[in-house]
Amino acid sequence: MCNIVSLGLWHCAMLKTQGFL
């Protein structure tokens, strides 16, 4: 899951780009 508080927006976007979400 993408948790903005824990990971940060940049990390969330990076995960989406890599297809983890």
C-alpha positions, 0 to 999 in steps of 0.5 A, a space after each residue: 500500500 502507498 502510505 504518504 505519511 510513512 514512505 513519502 510521496 516520492 517513494 509512492 510515485 516510484 513504487 507506482 512506476 515500478 509496478 509495486 502498486 
